[in-house]
Amino acid sequence: MNVRRLIPTAALATAAALGAAALTGCSGTASAGTTKDGRLSVMASFYPMQFLAEQIGKDHVKVDSLTKPGVEPHDLEITPQQTARLGEAGLVVYLKSLQPAVDKAIAQTPAKNIVDAATLTKLEVHGDSGHDHAEGEADHDHDHGGTDPHVWLDPVKYTEIAKGVGAAMEKADPDHAADYKKNTDDLVAKLGALDTEFKDGLKNTASKTFITTHSAFGYLAARYGLDQEGISGVDPESEPTPARMKQLQDVAKKDNVTTVFFEALASDKTAKTLARDTGLKTDVLDPLEGITDTSQGADYFAIMRSNLKNLQKALGNK
């Protein structure tokens, strides 16, 4: 015989509350955008945004990146699970126009605190030292609306973004605002020192022109008085035309170029072909879109200093 027992309304309410708490605990991220241990949950789009969040947030945050190490950020595909996690984050930090898949996912997310790094500094259009591109060549502006998104490679512009991310963390987690402010100030000071190192280190070089597979260094070149010549434009996987390769051979002779740079996350085939045809050396210039075991450093500062050293060697530092 079935016996139905009446349970008081208050008991039902208590049970429901306990059940909801248990579900929240199991999910790992509370609805308020914090982790089980109370840290601010931050979702970054790719390494440069992740690095800022980690440096500014330190122990008060848990930072995850949508772009895993070794993945070329431009080609990122986002899973439905990642889109869902965006909505649970206490803070989302990304750079609009760099990764179309990220832009689409963020447009669908209910996340309350979203920071677009592109709004924290001025994006610019960068070409390749005024040389004409060959007819039919892929547009060197790729899909970024005509502007160059690689602002993190300029320590001064990266500083502006760092300040904006710091302010966003203070707003998202006001209980730790003083710590975020201090950490931001510390990071800004380190970036200022890096800017000085680049300024002094590239002031007196035999050549001002460098050739790279990936036109990611427009801001860096503009900041320190250099001329960037990109083989493939801002898309590291696009193929240059024979006319462009011939043009670069002429540039190499005219401007005393010694080295063709390639990057760790993309194929070095085109760089080696050009180097072989022109008798040049090859070396790494890292656009810092991601870090792997083969990177020339463990973090942003180490790799930027490695880039500086490689540029000095290639340009003939006096």
C-alpha positions as CSV (number, residue, x, y, z in Angstrom):
1,M,0.0,0.0,0.0
2,N,1.3,3.4,-0.9
3,V,1.4,5.8,2.0
4,R,1.6,9.6,1.1
5,R,3.3,11.7,3.7
6,L,2.7,15.4,3.9
7,I,5.8,17.5,4.1
8,P,5.5,21.0,5.6
9,T,6.0,23.9,3.1
10,A,9.0,25.2,5.1
11,A,10.8,21.9,4.8
12,L,10.2,21.8,1.0
13,A,11.7,25.3,0.7
14,T,14.7,24.4,2.8
15,A,15.3,21.2,0.7
16,A,15.0,23.2,-2.5
17,A,17.5,25.8,-1.3
18,L,20.0,23.0,-0.3
19,G,19.6,21.4,-3.7
20,A,20.3,24.6,-5.5
21,A,23.4,25.2,-3.3
22,A,24.6,21.7,-4.1
23,L,24.2,22.3,-7.8
24,T,26.0,25.6,-7.7
25,G,28.9,23.9,-5.8
26,C,29.2,21.1,-8.3
27,S,29.2,23.5,-11.3
28,G,32.5,25.0,-10.1
29,T,31.4,28.6,-10.9
30,A,28.8,30.5,-9.0
31,S,26.2,32.5,-10.7
32,A,27.9,35.7,-9.5
33,G,31.0,34.9,-11.7
34,T,33.2,33.6,-8.9
35,T,34.8,30.2,-8.4
36,K,34.0,27.8,-5.5
37,D,36.8,29.3,-3.5
38,G,35.6,32.9,-4.1
39,R,38.0,34.0,-6.8
40,L,36.8,36.2,-9.7
41,S,36.3,34.0,-12.8
42,V,38.0,35.6,-15.8
43,M,37.7,34.3,-19.4
44,A,40.4,35.6,-21.8
45,S,40.3,35.3,-25.5
46,F,44.0,34.5,-26.1
47,Y,47.4,34.8,-24.5
48,P,48.0,38.6,-24.4
49,M,44.6,39.1,-22.7
50,Q,45.2,36.1,-20.4
51,F,48.6,37.5,-19.3
52,L,47.2,40.9,-18.4
53,A,44.4,39.2,-16.3
54,E,46.9,37.0,-14.5
55,Q,49.3,39.8,-13.8
56,I,46.7,42.2,-12.5
57,G,44.4,39.7,-10.7
58,K,47.1,37.4,-9.2
59,D,45.6,35.3,-6.4
60,H,42.2,36.9,-6.5
61,V,41.3,35.5,-9.9
62,K,41.1,32.3,-11.9
63,V,41.9,32.9,-15.5
64,D,41.0,30.6,-18.4
65,S,41.8,31.2,-22.1
66,L,39.6,30.3,-25.0
67,T,42.7,29.8,-27.1
68,K,44.8,26.8,-25.9
69,P,48.7,26.8,-26.3
70,G,49.8,26.0,-29.8
71,V,46.5,27.0,-31.5
72,E,46.8,29.8,-34.0
73,P,44.4,32.4,-32.6
74,H,43.1,33.6,-36.0
75,D,41.8,30.1,-36.8
76,L,40.2,29.4,-33.4
77,E,36.9,27.5,-33.4
78,I,34.8,27.8,-30.2
79,T,32.8,24.9,-28.8
80,P,29.2,25.3,-27.3
81,Q,30.7,24.5,-23.9
82,Q,33.1,27.4,-24.2
83,T,30.3,29.8,-25.2
84,A,28.4,28.6,-22.1
85,R,31.4,29.3,-19.9
86,L,31.7,32.8,-21.3
87,G,28.2,33.5,-19.8
88,E,29.3,32.2,-16.4
89,A,32.5,34.3,-16.2
90,G,32.7,37.3,-13.8
91,L,34.8,39.1,-16.4
92,V,35.5,38.5,-20.1
93,V,38.6,40.1,-21.7
94,Y,39.0,40.0,-25.5
95,L,40.2,41.9,-28.5
96,K,37.4,42.5,-31.0
97,S,38.2,41.8,-34.7
98,L,41.2,39.5,-34.1
99,Q,39.2,36.2,-33.7
100,P,35.8,36.1,-35.6
101,A,34.7,33.1,-33.6
102,V,35.2,34.9,-30.3
103,D,33.4,38.0,-31.5
104,K,30.4,35.8,-32.5
105,A,30.4,33.9,-29.1
106,I,30.6,37.1,-27.1
107,A,27.7,38.6,-29.0
108,Q,25.6,35.7,-27.7
109,T,26.8,35.7,-24.1
110,P,24.9,37.1,-21.2
111,A,28.1,37.9,-19.3
112,K,27.7,41.3,-17.5
113,N,31.4,42.4,-17.4
114,I,33.0,42.3,-20.9
115,V,36.1,44.3,-21.8
116,D,37.0,44.8,-25.5
117,A,40.8,45.7,-25.5
118,A,40.2,47.4,-28.9
119,T,38.3,50.2,-27.1
120,L,41.1,50.8,-24.6
121,T,43.6,52.1,-27.1
122,K,43.6,53.5,-30.7
123,L,43.8,50.9,-33.4
124,E,45.7,52.0,-36.6
125,V,46.1,50.9,-40.2
126,H,49.6,49.6,-40.9
127,G,51.0,48.8,-44.4
128,D,54.3,47.6,-45.5
129,S,56.6,50.6,-45.8
130,G,54.8,52.0,-48.8
131,H,55.7,49.2,-51.2
132,D,52.9,48.3,-53.6
133,H,51.4,44.8,-53.3
134,A,51.2,42.6,-56.4
135,E,47.9,42.4,-58.2
136,G,45.7,39.6,-56.9
137,E,47.6,39.4,-53.6
138,A,45.6,38.7,-50.5
139,D,44.6,41.9,-48.7
140,H,47.1,42.5,-46.0
141,D,44.4,43.9,-43.8
142,H,42.8,40.4,-43.7
143,D,39.4,40.5,-41.9
144,H,40.2,43.2,-39.3
145,G,38.2,46.0,-40.9
146,G,41.3,47.8,-42.2
147,T,42.9,48.2,-38.8
148,D,45.8,46.2,-37.3
149,P,44.8,44.4,-34.2
150,H,48.3,43.5,-32.9
151,V,48.4,46.3,-30.3
152,W,50.0,44.2,-27.5
153,L,53.4,44.2,-29.4
154,D,53.7,47.9,-28.6
155,P,54.4,48.2,-24.8
156,V,52.9,51.7,-24.8
157,K,49.6,50.6,-26.2
158,Y,49.7,47.4,-24.1
159,T,50.0,49.7,-21.1
160,E,46.8,51.5,-22.1
161,I,45.0,48.2,-22.3
162,A,46.4,47.0,-19.0
163,K,45.0,50.1,-17.2
164,G,41.6,49.5,-18.7
165,V,41.6,45.8,-17.7
166,G,42.7,46.8,-14.2
167,A,39.8,49.3,-13.9
168,A,37.4,46.5,-15.1
169,M,38.6,44.2,-12.4
170,E,38.1,46.8,-9.8
171,K,34.5,47.2,-10.9
172,A,33.8,43.5,-11.2
173,D,35.4,42.7,-7.8
174,P,35.4,45.9,-5.7
175,D,36.4,44.0,-2.5
176,H,39.9,43.6,-3.9
177,A,40.0,46.9,-5.9
178,A,43.1,48.2,-3.9
179,D,45.1,45.1,-4.9
180,Y,44.1,45.3,-8.5
181,K,45.1,48.9,-8.6
182,K,48.5,48.1,-7.1
183,N,49.1,45.2,-9.4
184,T,48.2,47.4,-12.4
185,D,50.6,50.1,-11.3
186,D,53.4,47.4,-11.0
187,L,52.6,46.1,-14.4
188,V,52.6,49.5,-16.0
189,A,56.0,50.2,-14.5
190,K,57.4,47.0,-16.0
191,L,56.0,47.9,-19.4
192,G,57.5,51.3,-19.2
193,A,60.9,49.8,-18.5
194,L,60.4,47.4,-21.5
195,D,59.5,50.4,-23.7
196,T,62.8,52.1,-22.7
197,E,64.8,48.9,-23.5
198,F,63.3,48.8,-27.0
199,K,63.8,52.5,-27.5
200,D,67.4,52.4,-26.5
201,G,68.1,49.0,-28.1
202,L,66.9,50.0,-31.5
203,K,68.0,53.6,-31.6
204,N,71.3,52.9,-33.5
205,T,71.0,50.1,-36.1
206,A,72.7,49.7,-39.5
207,S,69.3,48.9,-41.1
208,K,65.7,49.9,-40.2
209,T,63.9,47.3,-42.4
210,F,62.9,43.8,-41.4
211,I,61.1,41.1,-43.3
212,T,58.6,38.9,-41.5
213,T,56.1,36.2,-42.6
214,H,53.4,37.7,-40.5
215,S,52.7,41.4,-40.6
216,A,52.0,41.6,-36.9
217,F,54.7,44.1,-36.0
218,G,53.3,47.3,-37.4
219,Y,52.8,49.0,-34.0
220,L,56.2,47.9,-32.8
221,A,57.8,49.2,-36.1
222,A,56.0,52.5,-35.8
223,R,56.9,53.0,-32.2
224,Y,60.6,52.4,-32.7
225,G,61.2,53.9,-36.1
226,L,61.5,50.6,-38.1
227,D,60.0,49.5,-41.4
228,Q,58.1,46.2,-41.5
229,E,57.9,44.2,-44.7
230,G,55.4,41.4,-44.4
231,I,55.4,38.3,-46.7
232,S,51.9,37.2,-46.0
233,G,50.1,40.1,-44.4
234,V,48.3,39.8,-41.0
235,D,47.1,36.3,-41.9
236,P,50.2,34.1,-41.3
237,E,48.9,31.3,-43.4
238,S,48.2,33.2,-46.7
239,E,50.4,32.6,-49.7
240,P,52.3,35.5,-51.3
241,T,52.4,35.9,-55.0
242,P,55.6,35.4,-57.0
243,A,55.5,39.2,-57.7
244,R,55.5,39.9,-54.0
245,M,58.4,37.5,-53.4
246,K,60.4,39.3,-56.2
247,Q,59.5,42.6,-54.6
248,L,60.8,41.5,-51.2
249,Q,64.1,40.3,-52.8
250,D,64.5,43.8,-54.2
251,V,63.8,45.3,-50.8
252,A,66.3,43.0,-49.1
253,K,69.1,44.2,-51.4
254,K,68.2,47.9,-51.3
255,D,67.7,48.1,-47.5
256,N,70.6,45.8,-46.4
257,V,68.2,43.2,-44.9
258,T,70.1,40.2,-43.4
259,T,67.3,38.1,-42.0
260,V,63.8,36.8,-42.8
261,F,61.8,36.3,-39.6
262,F,59.2,33.6,-39.1
263,E,57.0,32.7,-36.1
264,A,56.6,29.6,-33.9
265,L,52.8,29.0,-34.5
266,A,52.9,29.1,-38.3
267,S,54.8,27.4,-41.1
268,D,58.3,28.6,-41.8
269,K,58.3,27.3,-45.4
270,T,57.8,30.7,-47.1
271,A,60.4,32.4,-45.0
272,K,62.9,29.7,-45.8
273,T,62.1,29.9,-49.5
274,L,62.7,33.7,-49.6
275,A,65.8,33.3,-47.4
276,R,67.2,30.7,-49.7
277,D,66.5,32.7,-52.9
278,T,68.1,35.9,-51.5
279,G,71.0,34.3,-49.4
280,L,69.5,35.6,-46.2
281,K,69.4,34.0,-42.7
282,T,66.2,33.1,-40.8
283,D,65.3,33.8,-37.2
284,V,62.2,33.9,-35.0
285,L,60.2,37.1,-34.3
286,D,57.3,36.0,-32.1
287,P,53.9,37.8,-32.4
288,L,53.1,36.5,-28.9
289,E,49.7,35.2,-29.8
290,G,50.4,32.0,-27.8
291,I,53.1,30.3,-25.9
292,T,54.4,26.8,-26.3
293,D,57.3,24.7,-25.1
294,T,59.2,25.9,-28.2
295,S,58.7,29.6,-27.5
296,Q,61.8,31.7,-26.8
297,G,60.6,32.6,-23.3
298,A,58.1,31.7,-20.6
299,D,56.0,34.8,-20.6
300,Y,55.3,38.1,-22.4
301,F,58.3,40.0,-21.0
302,A,60.8,37.2,-21.7
303,I,59.6,36.7,-25.3
304,M,59.5,40.5,-26.0
305,R,63.1,40.7,-24.8
306,S,64.0,37.8,-27.1
307,N,62.3,39.6,-30.0
308,L,64.4,42.7,-29.2
309,K,67.6,40.7,-29.1
310,N,66.8,39.0,-32.5
311,L,65.9,42.4,-34.1
312,Q,69.2,43.9,-32.8
313,K,71.1,41.1,-34.3
314,A,69.3,41.2,-37.7
315,L,69.4,45.0,-38.0
316,G,73.0,45.4,-37.0
317,N,72.9,47.0,-33.6
318,K,75.7,49.6,-33.2
